[in-house]
Amino acid sequence: MLEPFARRTWSAATPGTRALRDALVPASLAYRGAVALRNRLYDGGWLAAARVPARVVCVGNLAVGGTGKTPLVLWLAERLALRGRRVAIVARGYGKTRAGVVVVGADGRALVGPEEGGDEAVMLARRFAGPVVTGERRADAAALACRRFGVDTIVLDDGFQHRALARDVDVVVLGPGDERAWCLPAGPLREPPAALRRARAAVVLGDAPADGSAGPPRFRGRVALDGVVGAAQTIAGREVVAVAGIGRPERFLAAVAAAGATVAAHVLFPDHHAYTDSDAARIRTAAGGRLVVTTEKDAVKLERFADVAPLAALRVRVELDDGDAFVDLVER
């Protein structure tokens, strides 16, 4: 898989990966220049950003890969709804095959499957009481959410670099090392750390401290286990086979072990993987009748395969220090 290879290159931990990373630096500098030009065009009004009749709060990041954005989106949408906001979640819908705007869910239930709406969006639709809408053009998805559901707040998932939709607030999720890394392809950054100037707040999830002190106010939090759903309510003391198609699967494997299970084997796929019958057969063979444990995002795609049984998923939640102050800042 390309992602593990890329991350080894970005780490530059060996002479070989360091040489490869250094060879990519000129391309990284060119990429950074292109990103800076694009941002200047938006900042100067040369590229237009569409507005919708709702307050738009974007949760994004600087780096590629999983950093806890989606659990934070759910947490923030629920907190804003508790404060009386009429909230919709809008996302691109990675992995969906249905083009255009898709109403993925409403009233806490999914209306389409992951092939039509995207895996993360279906997962969100099952957990969030408000509407979840996806679309390649996030402005169109947000406009439909306002028109059909009468929402006054849009929480935009993974949209920090998607500047075609105007937003009122940007929140950036930071991972360890983000403020010292190179831009693509020599590193994982979609934008340089200077882009944090656009953000109202940054959230650092995990134990490692953020690298810098300049920029927006920083809030600390963590992604914690919120239970097990599916064929089991606990995995403590069980021998399981772990299956995941996510960025940074090592975090998922650590979470399974931390929940008290013994990982007898693991089967890993690329992020947003579209599972096939042959994948299901491979998982079944690896499991050998043992419990298969996966992520909620993967479970919405795997549950249609009778071969992948019994199947349980780890449910996670965000715990944010000073959460009320964070929401106050977002609403300001």
Phi, psi and omega per residue, in radians:
M1 nan 2.531 -3.045
L2 -1.272 -0.601 -3.035
E3 -1.100 -0.826 3.086
P4 -1.032 -0.678 3.105
F5 -1.094 -0.762 3.137
A6 -1.086 -0.752 -3.106
R7 -1.176 -0.608 3.055
R8 -1.128 -0.690 3.110
T9 -1.126 -0.780 -3.119
W10 -1.114 -0.560 -3.121
S11 -1.205 -0.480 -3.135
A12 0.878 0.722 -3.050
A13 -1.458 -0.262 3.135
T14 -2.200 2.833 3.114
P15 -0.988 -0.672 -3.132
G16 -1.160 -0.824 -3.133
T17 -1.213 -0.563 3.093
R18 -1.151 -0.708 3.111
A19 -1.133 -0.712 3.127
L20 -1.165 -0.763 3.100
R21 -1.036 -0.792 -3.121
D22 -1.099 -0.603 3.117
A23 -1.160 -0.416 -3.123
L24 -1.553 -0.134 -3.067
V25 -1.040 -0.756 3.106
P26 -1.004 -0.713 3.100
A27 -1.145 -0.623 3.112
S28 -1.131 -0.717 3.119
L29 -1.137 -0.672 3.096
A30 -1.143 -0.737 3.109
Y31 -1.065 -0.798 -3.130
R32 -1.053 -0.687 3.102
G33 -1.127 -0.699 3.120
A34 -1.131 -0.707 3.115
V35 -1.117 -0.737 -3.141
A36 -1.102 -0.714 3.117
L37 -1.101 -0.782 3.135
R38 -1.053 -0.765 -3.139
N39 -1.137 -0.670 3.097
R40 -1.115 -0.642 3.112
L41 -1.137 -0.682 3.058
Y42 -1.197 -0.792 -3.108
D43 -1.076 -0.602 -3.114
G44 -1.530 -0.014 3.129
G45 1.443 0.090 3.117
W46 -1.269 -0.544 2.982
L47 -1.891 2.277 -3.026
A48 -1.533 2.491 3.031
A49 -1.969 2.173 -3.099
A50 -1.300 2.482 3.086
R51 -1.915 2.592 3.072
V52 -2.117 2.783 -3.098
P53 -1.397 0.970 3.106
A54 -2.746 2.771 3.043
R55 -1.349 2.234 -3.092
V56 -1.895 2.114 3.094
V57 -2.009 2.040 -3.082
C58 -1.762 2.328 3.010
V59 -1.991 2.044 -3.109
G60 -2.503 -2.859 3.095
N61 -2.672 3.089 3.076
L62 -1.599 -0.589 -2.984
A63 -1.765 2.730 2.995
V64 -1.330 2.790 3.073
G65 1.614 3.012 -3.049
G66 -1.299 2.213 3.072
T67 -2.267 0.087 -3.099
G68 1.686 0.267 -3.131
K69 -1.042 -0.868 -3.007
T70 -1.134 -0.767 3.027
P71 -1.044 -0.598 3.109
L72 -1.222 -0.652 3.065
V73 -1.005 -0.831 3.132
L74 -1.085 -0.809 3.130
W75 -1.003 -0.836 -3.083
L76 -1.189 -0.721 3.120
A77 -1.066 -0.736 3.130
E78 -1.166 -0.719 3.132
R79 -1.136 -0.724 3.118
L80 -1.163 -0.650 3.090
A81 -1.119 -0.673 3.103
L82 -1.114 -0.429 3.107
R83 -1.550 0.157 3.050
G84 1.676 0.059 3.099
R85 -1.346 2.564 3.005
R86 -1.652 1.809 -2.873
V87 -1.931 2.431 2.926
A88 -2.159 2.561 3.001
I89 -1.738 2.287 3.116
V90 -2.125 2.355 3.131
A91 -2.503 2.935 3.093
R92 -1.250 -0.652 -3.087
G93 1.502 0.954 -3.111
Y94 -1.008 2.364 3.122
G95 1.561 -0.132 -3.122
K96 -1.326 2.555 -3.138
T97 -1.787 -0.197 3.121
R98 -1.519 2.082 -3.079
A99 -1.320 2.698 3.057
G100 1.524 -2.872 -3.097
V101 -1.421 2.338 -3.138
V102 -2.275 2.204 2.980
V103 -1.412 1.844 -3.014
V104 -1.425 -0.619 -3.108
G105 -2.873 2.862 3.075
A106 -2.802 2.617 3.080
D107 1.038 0.570 3.063
G108 1.360 0.313 3.092
R109 -2.433 2.568 3.120
A110 -1.411 2.391 3.137
L111 -1.742 -0.284 3.123
V112 -2.388 2.952 3.093
G113 -1.565 3.032 -3.105
P114 -1.107 -0.470 3.121
E115 -1.151 -0.599 -3.131
E116 -1.514 -0.648 -2.992
G117 -1.935 -0.273 -3.054
G118 1.770 2.481 -3.017
D119 -1.144 -0.843 -3.127
E120 -1.139 -0.639 -3.137
A121 -1.142 -0.712 3.095
V122 -1.125 -0.726 3.078
M123 -1.027 -0.788 3.116
L124 -1.110 -0.707 -3.114
A125 -1.092 -0.543 3.128
R126 -1.324 -0.331 -3.059
R127 -1.925 -0.392 -3.070
F128 -1.770 2.375 -3.065
A129 -1.319 -0.314 -3.117
G130 -1.667 -3.083 -3.123
P131 -1.262 2.576 3.030
V132 -2.192 2.168 -3.044
V133 -2.277 2.388 3.100
T134 -2.116 2.780 3.088
G135 -3.140 2.514 3.082
E136 -1.057 -0.662 3.026
R137 -1.663 1.738 -3.064
R138 -1.058 -0.527 3.112
A139 -1.105 -0.704 3.111
D140 -1.159 -0.710 3.129
A141 -1.130 -0.718 3.132
A142 -1.181 -0.688 3.124
A143 -1.110 -0.709 3.106
L144 -1.141 -0.693 3.119
A145 -1.069 -0.695 3.107
C146 -1.171 -0.766 -3.053
R147 -1.228 -0.801 -3.040
R148 -1.442 -0.617 -3.005
F149 -1.931 -0.081 3.099
G150 1.106 0.600 -3.103
V151 -1.361 2.722 3.066
D152 -1.990 -0.053 -3.131
T153 -2.458 2.296 3.033
I154 -1.949 2.219 2.952
V155 -1.793 2.007 -3.043
L156 -1.667 2.096 -3.114
D157 -1.543 2.152 3.045
D158 1.015 0.996 -3.096
G159 -2.227 0.302 -3.060
F160 -1.063 -0.661 3.131
Q161 -1.553 -0.108 -3.115
H162 -1.597 1.424 -2.990
R163 -1.515 0.041 3.101
A164 -1.218 -0.304 3.006
L165 -1.854 2.069 3.116
A166 -1.161 2.464 3.118
R167 -2.258 2.740 3.120
D168 -1.596 -0.527 -3.092
V169 -2.478 2.382 2.985
D170 -2.005 2.318 3.022
V171 -2.082 2.294 -3.116
V172 -2.008 2.243 3.056
V173 -1.584 2.166 -3.097
L174 -1.865 2.391 3.010
G175 -1.847 2.872 3.113
P176 -1.009 2.297 3.098
G177 1.519 -0.114 -3.081
D178 -1.045 -0.603 -3.049
E179 -1.504 0.081 3.072
R180 -2.132 0.014 -3.011
A181 -1.531 2.867 3.028
W182 -1.480 2.752 2.970
C183 -1.298 2.853 3.056
L184 -0.960 2.543 -0.023
P185 -1.601 -0.023 -3.124
A186 -1.358 -0.197 3.135
G187 -2.683 -3.064 -3.031
P188 -1.575 -0.009 -2.975
L189 -1.418 2.314 2.996
R190 -1.371 -0.511 3.106
E191 -2.473 2.693 3.082
P192 -1.226 2.815 -3.123
P193 -1.007 -0.414 3.114
A194 -1.046 -0.358 3.121
A195 -1.126 -0.304 3.101
L196 -1.036 -0.292 3.100
R197 -1.047 -0.464 3.139
R198 -1.351 -0.264 -3.008
A199 -1.550 2.565 3.030
R200 -1.503 -0.515 -3.123
A201 -2.624 2.696 3.020
A202 -2.150 2.495 3.125
V203 -2.076 2.193 3.098
V204 -1.825 1.950 -3.126
L205 -1.756 2.186 -3.134
G206 2.036 -3.132 -3.043
D207 -1.469 -0.459 -3.064
A208 -1.266 2.431 3.115
P209 -1.270 2.709 3.000
A210 -1.164 2.664 -3.010
D211 -1.402 -0.502 -3.058
G212 -2.067 2.919 3.121
S213 -2.033 -0.256 3.125
A214 -1.361 2.943 3.092
G215 1.707 -2.777 -3.023
P216 -1.277 2.908 3.052
P217 -1.004 2.485 -3.114
R218 -1.915 2.418 3.083
F219 -2.125 2.471 -3.106
R220 -1.793 2.570 3.104
G221 -2.834 -3.025 -3.123
R222 -2.687 2.732 3.007
V223 -1.710 2.110 -3.039
A224 -2.116 2.701 3.090
L225 -1.175 2.307 -3.136
D226 -2.020 0.318 3.094
G227 2.082 3.095 3.121
V228 -2.110 2.335 -3.133
V229 -2.150 2.700 3.130
G230 1.913 -2.301 -3.026
A231 -1.328 -0.134 3.121
A232 -2.540 2.634 3.068
Q233 -1.766 -0.203 3.036
T234 -2.611 2.646 3.087
I235 -2.086 0.081 -3.132
A236 -1.050 2.285 3.093
G237 1.402 0.055 -3.095
R238 -1.808 2.639 3.011
E239 -1.619 2.143 -2.988
V240 -2.291 2.894 2.983
V241 -1.968 2.162 -3.082
A242 -1.652 2.318 -3.119
V243 -2.274 2.313 3.131
A244 -2.722 2.517 2.990
G245 -2.215 1.281 -3.044
I246 -2.407 2.908 2.957
G247 -1.283 2.472 3.121
R248 0.979 1.046 -3.094
P249 -1.126 -0.310 3.126
E250 -1.045 -0.514 3.101
R251 -1.199 -0.676 3.105
F252 -1.150 -0.780 3.131
L253 -1.060 -0.684 3.095
A254 -1.145 -0.649 3.131
A255 -1.165 -0.669 3.098
V256 -1.095 -0.786 3.112
A257 -1.127 -0.698 3.135
A258 -1.142 -0.443 3.104
A259 -1.377 0.007 3.036
G260 1.720 0.112 -3.127
A261 -1.606 2.748 2.988
T262 -1.768 2.095 -3.128
V263 -1.477 1.779 -3.129
A264 -1.291 -0.543 3.121
A265 -2.825 2.803 3.050
H266 -2.411 2.598 3.114
V267 -2.240 2.044 -3.025
L268 -2.018 2.542 -3.125
F269 -2.313 2.893 3.079
P270 -1.121 2.808 3.129
D271 -1.056 2.443 -3.130
H272 1.054 0.557 -3.083
H273 -1.126 2.398 3.051
A274 -1.607 1.863 -3.021
Y275 -1.263 2.514 -3.134
T276 -2.058 3.023 3.087
D277 -1.043 -0.671 -3.138
S278 -1.195 -0.596 3.050
D279 -1.104 -0.752 3.136
A280 -1.082 -0.710 3.113
A281 -1.131 -0.681 3.096
R282 -1.100 -0.723 3.116
I283 -1.150 -0.753 3.139
R284 -1.046 -0.735 3.135
T285 -1.125 -0.754 3.126
A286 -1.134 -0.629 -3.081
A287 -1.264 -0.709 -3.131
G288 0.985 0.645 3.127
G289 1.563 -0.137 3.112
R290 -1.363 2.834 3.119
L291 -1.107 2.295 3.039
V292 -1.663 2.191 3.131
V293 -1.988 2.293 -3.100
T294 -2.450 -3.046 3.058
T295 -1.544 2.836 3.074
E296 -1.088 -0.634 3.136
K297 -1.099 -0.719 3.112
D298 -1.306 -0.576 -3.090
A299 -1.073 -0.623 -3.113
V300 -1.157 -0.346 3.095
K301 -1.684 -0.538 -3.064
L302 -1.473 -0.391 -3.012
E303 -1.161 -0.272 3.126
R304 -1.390 -0.203 -3.124
F305 -1.628 2.033 3.112
A306 -1.112 -0.454 -3.128
D307 -1.129 -0.555 -3.053
V308 -1.581 1.428 -3.122
A309 -2.664 2.559 -0.106
P310 -1.276 2.585 -3.018
L311 -2.210 2.248 3.070
A312 -2.280 2.706 -3.108
A313 -2.258 2.468 3.017
L314 -1.395 2.216 3.045
R315 -1.750 2.315 -3.107
V316 -2.084 2.813 3.083
R317 -2.468 2.794 3.040
V318 -1.657 2.350 2.969
E319 -1.981 2.095 -3.027
L320 -2.043 2.174 3.035
D321 -1.190 2.505 -3.141
D322 0.941 0.754 -3.074
G323 -1.067 -0.698 3.129
D324 -1.114 -0.700 3.116
A325 -1.155 -0.631 3.088
F326 -1.089 -0.820 -3.139
V327 -1.166 -0.646 3.055
D328 -0.988 -0.757 -3.115
L329 -1.176 -0.678 3.116
V330 -1.130 -0.651 -3.094
E331 -1.433 -0.208 -3.040
R332 -1.112 nan nan
